[in-house]
């Protein structure tokens, strides 16, 4: 493990301590778990955004509604879908 220092707001420190007490673990463990969850979720990471964009572009053209006039009547079809 690598030792590091950080500053928390009073509210953050209180919440971390409360969670740690409730779970009977150290505050360091709570912070490490929170960081692990952030890293896994990719939140706020440019690589994750690029990955989402690539996956979205990969999906383009893979699905078909079977309708040939979807670009002209998309509002009509959307309204119908929301009524269901």
Order of alpha helices (4+ residues) and beta strands (2+ residues): alpha-alpha-alpha-alpha
